[in-house]
Amino acid sequence: MLRSSLALVLAMSAAQLSAQGTQLNRIGGYSSGLGAGSVEIVAYDAATRRAFTVNGGQNSFDIVDLANVSAPTLVQRISIANGSPNSVAVANGIVAVAIQDTVAQNPGRVAFYSTAGALLGTASVGALPDMVAFTPDGRYALTANEGEPNSTYTVDPEGSVSIIDLAAGPAAASVRTVRFVDFNVGGPRAGEVPANLRIFGPGASVAQDLEPEYIAVTPDGRTAFVSLQEN
């Protein structure tokens, strides 16, 4: 999905919608000025009235002030070294940015920032973290590590989900990465794999071919649902 701007819309009340049908009115917008792909994922922090957007094409993310929604303004553009940002989330004053390595098949990382843009810490995660999400209480950040192969399938990392514990703060975060090797042929959970699950990579194991794409966490923070788009 290629986007270069953020549009802000105002939804009408339920009564108005019922009487008139759905209608959205544009009340403001923000353009990064960096072209296609420069505003792909957006996270909003209600406490600061700021939005955070990633730009994978030019390896940066923007902090945008929405105090005046009719005229959003760029607060700061932060460059990402040695990688490309894929996703952003915010909770409890902490901004998490999922970053794939320059070599996409290598382990990625999550960088944690304050809402003012100060780097607070980093954590290593699985290959190609494509999405990051917080649990509702902000205690954990989770990444969907897609683990895509290179174009020739000579390197095909496993897909995985990393769980980052922020109880001690971003600078001392600990990481547990959930792998899928138990579902490989001959593994203890191989019998749980549905017969119609799509495994298509040349010579790929189940763990290599599962490519987590997106995460949704239940309100109690105890369960995460992970989509496997390619499978």
C-alpha positions as YAML, in Angstrom:
chain: A
units: angstrom
residues:
- id: 1
  name: MET
  ca: [0.00, 0.00, 0.00]
- id: 2
  name: LEU
  ca: [1.63, 3.24, -1.15]
- id: 3
  name: ARG
  ca: [0.64, 6.45, 0.58]
- id: 4
  name: SER
  ca: [2.27, 9.86, 0.79]
- id: 5
  name: SER
  ca: [-0.22, 11.81, 2.86]
- id: 6
  name: LEU
  ca: [-2.42, 11.56, 5.93]
- id: 7
  name: ALA
  ca: [-6.05, 12.60, 5.55]
- id: 8
  name: LEU
  ca: [-8.16, 13.61, 8.53]
- id: 9
  name: VAL
  ca: [-11.90, 13.12, 8.33]
- id: 10
  name: LEU
  ca: [-14.85, 13.97, 10.53]
- id: 11
  name: ALA
  ca: [-17.59, 11.36, 10.81]
- id: 12
  name: MET
  ca: [-21.17, 12.50, 11.31]
- id: 13
  name: SER
  ca: [-23.24, 11.43, 14.31]
- id: 14
  name: ALA
  ca: [-25.11, 8.12, 14.33]
- id: 15
  name: ALA
  ca: [-28.43, 9.92, 13.93]
- id: 16
  name: GLN
  ca: [-27.14, 11.87, 10.95]
- id: 17
  name: LEU
  ca: [-25.73, 8.72, 9.40]
- id: 18
  name: SER
  ca: [-29.07, 6.98, 9.78]
- id: 19
  name: ALA
  ca: [-30.94, 9.86, 8.21]
- id: 20
  name: GLN
  ca: [-28.50, 10.78, 5.46]
- id: 21
  name: GLY
  ca: [-26.26, 7.79, 4.86]
- id: 22
  name: THR
  ca: [-22.55, 7.56, 5.49]
- id: 23
  name: GLN
  ca: [-20.63, 10.76, 4.85]
- id: 24
  name: LEU
  ca: [-17.06, 11.69, 5.66]
- id: 25
  name: ASN
  ca: [-15.79, 15.24, 5.43]
- id: 26
  name: ARG
  ca: [-12.12, 16.04, 5.04]
- id: 27
  name: ILE
  ca: [-11.07, 18.53, 7.70]
- id: 28
  name: GLY
  ca: [-7.31, 18.53, 7.25]
- id: 29
  name: GLY
  ca: [-4.29, 16.64, 5.97]
- id: 30
  name: TYR
  ca: [-0.56, 16.25, 6.13]
- id: 31
  name: SER
  ca: [1.81, 15.52, 3.25]
- id: 32
  name: SER
  ca: [5.31, 14.25, 3.93]
- id: 33
  name: GLY
  ca: [6.54, 15.65, 0.63]
- id: 34
  name: LEU
  ca: [8.57, 12.47, 0.13]
- id: 35
  name: GLY
  ca: [6.42, 10.75, -2.47]
- id: 36
  name: ALA
  ca: [4.76, 7.35, -2.66]
- id: 37
  name: GLY
  ca: [5.22, 5.03, 0.30]
- id: 38
  name: SER
  ca: [6.24, 7.78, 2.71]
- id: 39
  name: VAL
  ca: [3.13, 7.66, 4.93]
- id: 40
  name: GLU
  ca: [2.10, 4.02, 5.19]
- id: 41
  name: ILE
  ca: [1.38, 3.28, 8.86]
- id: 42
  name: VAL
  ca: [0.06, 5.87, 11.33]
- id: 43
  name: ALA
  ca: [-0.15, 5.72, 15.13]
- id: 44
  name: TYR
  ca: [-1.87, 8.40, 17.23]
- id: 45
  name: ASP
  ca: [-1.10, 9.49, 20.79]
- id: 46
  name: ALA
  ca: [-4.09, 11.19, 22.40]
- id: 47
  name: ALA
  ca: [-2.05, 12.58, 25.32]
- id: 48
  name: THR
  ca: [0.18, 14.69, 23.07]
- id: 49
  name: ARG
  ca: [-2.18, 14.94, 20.09]
- id: 50
  name: ARG
  ca: [0.62, 13.73, 17.87]
- id: 51
  name: ALA
  ca: [0.68, 11.23, 15.02]
- id: 52
  name: PHE
  ca: [3.66, 9.07, 14.11]
- id: 53
  name: THR
  ca: [4.12, 7.84, 10.54]
- id: 54
  name: VAL
  ca: [6.75, 5.59, 8.97]
- id: 55
  name: ASN
  ca: [8.52, 6.15, 5.67]
- id: 56
  name: GLY
  ca: [10.12, 2.91, 4.49]
- id: 57
  name: GLY
  ca: [11.23, 4.40, 1.19]
- id: 58
  name: GLN
  ca: [13.59, 6.93, 2.73]
- id: 59
  name: ASN
  ca: [14.20, 5.25, 6.11]
- id: 60
  name: SER
  ca: [12.64, 7.74, 8.45]
- id: 61
  name: PHE
  ca: [9.55, 8.44, 10.51]
- id: 62
  name: ASP
  ca: [7.67, 11.65, 11.11]
- id: 63
  name: ILE
  ca: [6.19, 13.16, 14.26]
- id: 64
  name: VAL
  ca: [3.16, 15.26, 13.29]
- id: 65
  name: ASP
  ca: [1.36, 17.74, 15.54]
- id: 66
  name: LEU
  ca: [-2.44, 17.41, 15.31]
- id: 67
  name: ALA
  ca: [-3.32, 20.02, 17.92]
- id: 68
  name: ASN
  ca: [-4.90, 21.93, 15.04]
- id: 69
  name: VAL
  ca: [-6.43, 19.14, 12.96]
- id: 70
  name: SER
  ca: [-7.21, 21.49, 10.10]
- id: 71
  name: ALA
  ca: [-3.50, 22.29, 9.73]
- id: 72
  name: PRO
  ca: [-1.23, 19.45, 10.95]
- id: 73
  name: THR
  ca: [2.44, 20.36, 11.20]
- id: 74
  name: LEU
  ca: [5.68, 18.37, 11.11]
- id: 75
  name: VAL
  ca: [7.38, 18.39, 14.52]
- id: 76
  name: GLN
  ca: [10.39, 16.28, 13.63]
- id: 77
  name: ARG
  ca: [11.63, 13.83, 11.01]
- id: 78
  name: ILE
  ca: [13.84, 11.10, 12.48]
- id: 79
  name: SER
  ca: [16.22, 9.16, 10.26]
- id: 80
  name: ILE
  ca: [16.67, 5.42, 10.77]
- id: 81
  name: ALA
  ca: [20.18, 4.01, 10.30]
- id: 82
  name: ASN
  ca: [20.95, 0.48, 9.10]
- id: 83
  name: GLY
  ca: [17.42, -0.49, 8.22]
- id: 84
  name: SER
  ca: [13.98, 0.45, 7.05]
- id: 85
  name: PRO
  ca: [10.95, 1.18, 9.28]
- id: 86
  name: ASN
  ca: [7.85, -0.89, 8.54]
- id: 87
  name: SER
  ca: [5.44, -0.11, 11.37]
- id: 88
  name: VAL
  ca: [4.85, 2.16, 14.34]
- id: 89
  name: ALA
  ca: [2.75, 2.01, 17.53]
- id: 90
  name: VAL
  ca: [2.47, 4.18, 20.63]
- id: 91
  name: ALA
  ca: [1.45, 3.53, 24.24]
- id: 92
  name: ASN
  ca: [2.11, 5.19, 27.60]
- id: 93
  name: GLY
  ca: [4.33, 7.84, 26.05]
- id: 94
  name: ILE
  ca: [6.52, 5.29, 24.26]
- id: 95
  name: VAL
  ca: [6.73, 5.08, 20.47]
- id: 96
  name: ALA
  ca: [7.77, 1.69, 19.03]
- id: 97
  name: VAL
  ca: [9.18, 1.54, 15.50]
- id: 98
  name: ALA
  ca: [9.64, -1.86, 13.82]
- id: 99
  name: ILE
  ca: [12.75, -1.84, 11.63]
- id: 100
  name: GLN
  ca: [13.91, -4.46, 9.15]
- id: 101
  name: ASP
  ca: [17.65, -4.86, 8.68]
- id: 102
  name: THR
  ca: [19.40, -3.56, 5.57]
- id: 103
  name: VAL
  ca: [19.57, -7.25, 4.61]
- id: 104
  name: ALA
  ca: [15.93, -8.15, 5.08]
- id: 105
  name: GLN
  ca: [16.65, -11.79, 5.97]
- id: 106
  name: ASN
  ca: [18.73, -10.77, 9.00]
- id: 107
  name: PRO
  ca: [17.18, -10.22, 12.45]
- id: 108
  name: GLY
  ca: [15.37, -6.90, 12.74]
- id: 109
  name: ARG
  ca: [14.88, -4.60, 15.70]
- id: 110
  name: VAL
  ca: [12.39, -2.38, 17.46]
- id: 111
  name: ALA
  ca: [13.52, 1.11, 18.41]
- id: 112
  name: PHE
  ca: [11.71, 2.86, 21.25]
- id: 113
  name: TYR
  ca: [11.35, 6.63, 21.35]
- id: 114
  name: SER
  ca: [9.66, 9.19, 23.55]
- id: 115
  name: THR
  ca: [6.77, 11.06, 21.96]
- id: 116
  name: ALA
  ca: [9.21, 13.99, 21.72]
- id: 117
  name: GLY
  ca: [11.54, 11.91, 19.54]
- id: 118
  name: ALA
  ca: [14.28, 10.90, 21.99]
- id: 119
  name: LEU
  ca: [15.68, 7.37, 21.52]
- id: 120
  name: LEU
  ca: [15.00, 5.32, 24.66]
- id: 121
  name: GLY
  ca: [16.31, 1.90, 23.70]
- id: 122
  name: THR
  ca: [16.29, -0.91, 21.13]
- id: 123
  name: ALA
  ca: [15.46, -4.61, 21.11]
- id: 124
  name: SER
  ca: [16.46, -7.32, 18.62]
- id: 125
  name: VAL
  ca: [13.60, -9.31, 17.07]
- id: 126
  name: GLY
  ca: [13.06, -11.83, 14.27]
- id: 127
  name: ALA
  ca: [13.69, -11.30, 10.58]
- id: 128
  name: LEU
  ca: [11.70, -8.58, 8.83]
- id: 129
  name: PRO
  ca: [9.41, -7.23, 11.57]
- id: 130
  name: ASP
  ca: [6.46, -6.06, 9.49]
- id: 131
  name: MET
  ca: [4.13, -4.90, 12.25]
- id: 132
  name: VAL
  ca: [4.42, -3.82, 15.89]
- id: 133
  name: ALA
  ca: [1.61, -3.61, 18.44]
- id: 134
  name: PHE
  ca: [1.34, -2.92, 22.17]
- id: 135
  name: THR
  ca: [-0.75, -4.83, 24.65]
- id: 136
  name: PRO
  ca: [-3.53, -2.62, 26.06]
- id: 137
  name: ASP
  ca: [-1.59, -1.91, 29.26]
- id: 138
  name: GLY
  ca: [1.60, -1.05, 27.35]
- id: 139
  name: ARG
  ca: [3.62, -3.68, 29.22]
- id: 140
  name: TYR
  ca: [4.53, -5.62, 26.09]
- id: 141
  name: ALA
  ca: [5.27, -4.76, 22.47]
- id: 142
  name: LEU
  ca: [4.78, -7.56, 19.92]
- id: 143
  name: THR
  ca: [6.19, -7.82, 16.42]
- id: 144
  name: ALA
  ca: [5.01, -9.92, 13.49]
- id: 145
  name: ASN
  ca: [8.31, -11.04, 11.96]
- id: 146
  name: GLU
  ca: [7.51, -11.94, 8.38]
- id: 147
  name: GLY
  ca: [10.79, -13.71, 7.64]
- id: 148
  name: GLU
  ca: [10.48, -13.37, 3.86]
- id: 149
  name: PRO
  ca: [13.07, -15.21, 1.72]
- id: 150
  name: ASN
  ca: [15.40, -13.53, -0.72]
- id: 151
  name: SER
  ca: [14.38, -13.54, -4.37]
- id: 152
  name: THR
  ca: [16.14, -16.82, -5.14]
- id: 153
  name: TYR
  ca: [15.09, -18.65, -1.97]
- id: 154
  name: THR
  ca: [18.71, -19.33, -1.11]
- id: 155
  name: VAL
  ca: [18.07, -17.65, 2.26]
- id: 156
  name: ASP
  ca: [14.66, -18.22, 3.85]
- id: 157
  name: PRO
  ca: [14.47, -17.23, 7.53]
- id: 158
  name: GLU
  ca: [11.70, -18.51, 9.77]
- id: 159
  name: GLY
  ca: [8.66, -16.39, 10.47]
- id: 160
  name: SER
  ca: [8.12, -15.63, 14.14]
- id: 161
  name: VAL
  ca: [6.50, -13.38, 16.72]
- id: 162
  name: SER
  ca: [8.66, -11.47, 19.22]
- id: 163
  name: ILE
  ca: [7.30, -10.42, 22.61]
- id: 164
  name: ILE
  ca: [9.17, -7.50, 24.16]
- id: 165
  name: ASP
  ca: [8.78, -7.01, 27.92]
- id: 166
  name: LEU
  ca: [9.01, -3.33, 28.84]
- id: 167
  name: ALA
  ca: [8.51, -3.73, 32.59]
- id: 168
  name: ALA
  ca: [12.06, -2.49, 33.25]
- id: 169
  name: GLY
  ca: [11.81, 0.23, 30.62]
- id: 170
  name: PRO
  ca: [12.85, 0.38, 26.95]
- id: 171
  name: ALA
  ca: [16.56, 0.57, 27.76]
- id: 172
  name: ALA
  ca: [16.39, -2.77, 29.61]
- id: 173
  name: ALA
  ca: [13.74, -4.54, 27.54]
- id: 174
  name: SER
  ca: [13.82, -8.34, 27.35]
- id: 175
  name: VAL
  ca: [12.67, -10.33, 24.32]
- id: 176
  name: ARG
  ca: [11.08, -13.74, 23.87]
- id: 177
  name: THR
  ca: [10.61, -14.90, 20.27]
- id: 178
  name: VAL
  ca: [7.90, -17.43, 19.52]
- id: 179
  name: ARG
  ca: [8.93, -19.83, 16.74]
- id: 180
  name: PHE
  ca: [6.94, -22.40, 14.77]
- id: 181
  name: VAL
  ca: [9.44, -25.28, 14.53]
- id: 182
  name: ASP
  ca: [7.13, -27.59, 16.51]
- id: 183
  name: PHE
  ca: [4.75, -27.55, 13.51]
- id: 184
  name: ASN
  ca: [7.39, -28.80, 11.05]
- id: 185
  name: VAL
  ca: [7.07, -32.30, 9.60]
- id: 186
  name: GLY
  ca: [8.03, -34.68, 12.38]
- id: 187
  name: GLY
  ca: [7.59, -32.02, 15.05]
- id: 188
  name: PRO
  ca: [5.45, -32.54, 18.17]
- id: 189
  name: ARG
  ca: [2.63, -30.33, 16.84]
- id: 190
  name: ALA
  ca: [2.78, -31.25, 13.15]
- id: 191
  name: GLY
  ca: [-0.60, -32.96, 13.47]
- id: 192
  name: GLU
  ca: [-2.25, -29.61, 14.25]
- id: 193
  name: VAL
  ca: [-1.35, -28.11, 10.86]
- id: 194
  name: PRO
  ca: [-4.51, -27.92, 8.68]
- id: 195
  name: ALA
  ca: [-4.31, -30.04, 5.55]
- id: 196
  name: ASN
  ca: [-5.10, -27.05, 3.33]
- id: 197
  name: LEU
  ca: [-2.52, -24.71, 4.87]
- id: 198
  name: ARG
  ca: [-0.55, -23.19, 1.98]
- id: 199
  name: ILE
  ca: [3.15, -24.10, 2.18]
- id: 200
  name: PHE
  ca: [4.68, -23.13, -1.13]
- id: 201
  name: GLY
  ca: [8.34, -22.12, -0.77]
- id: 202
  name: PRO
  ca: [10.79, -24.42, -2.56]
- id: 203
  name: GLY
  ca: [11.92, -26.90, 0.07]
- id: 204
  name: ALA
  ca: [10.59, -24.66, 2.87]
- id: 205
  name: SER
  ca: [9.61, -26.02, 6.26]
- id: 206
  name: VAL
  ca: [6.37, -24.92, 7.89]
- id: 207
  name: ALA
  ca: [8.34, -22.61, 10.20]
- id: 208
  name: GLN
  ca: [10.12, -21.01, 7.25]
- id: 209
  name: ASP
  ca: [6.95, -20.58, 5.22]
- id: 210
  name: LEU
  ca: [4.69, -19.11, 7.91]
- id: 211
  name: GLU
  ca: [5.01, -15.34, 7.50]
- id: 212
  name: PRO
  ca: [3.26, -13.37, 10.28]
- id: 213
  name: GLU
  ca: [1.75, -10.19, 8.87]
- id: 214
  name: TYR
  ca: [-0.46, -8.51, 11.47]
- id: 215
  name: ILE
  ca: [-1.25, -8.78, 15.20]
- id: 216
  name: ALA
  ca: [-4.39, -7.97, 17.21]
- id: 217
  name: VAL
  ca: [-4.33, -8.26, 21.00]
- id: 218
  name: THR
  ca: [-7.37, -9.00, 23.14]
- id: 219
  name: PRO
  ca: [-8.48, -6.28, 25.63]
- id: 220
  name: ASP
  ca: [-7.23, -8.34, 28.59]
- id: 221
  name: GLY
  ca: [-3.78, -8.54, 26.98]
- id: 222
  name: ARG
  ca: [-3.59, -12.32, 27.35]
- id: 223
  name: THR
  ca: [-4.03, -13.45, 23.74]
- id: 224
  name: ALA
  ca: [-2.63, -12.25, 20.42]
- id: 225
  name: PHE
  ca: [-4.17, -13.17, 17.07]
- id: 226
  name: VAL
  ca: [-1.64, -13.26, 14.22]
- id: 227
  name: SER
  ca: [-2.57, -13.32, 10.54]
- id: 228
  name: LEU
  ca: [-0.53, -15.35, 8.04]
- id: 229
  name: GLN
  ca: [-1.42, -13.63, 4.79]
- id: 230
  name: GLU
  ca: [0.66, -15.68, 2.33]
- id: 231
  name: ASN
  ca: [-0.47, -18.99, 3.82]
...
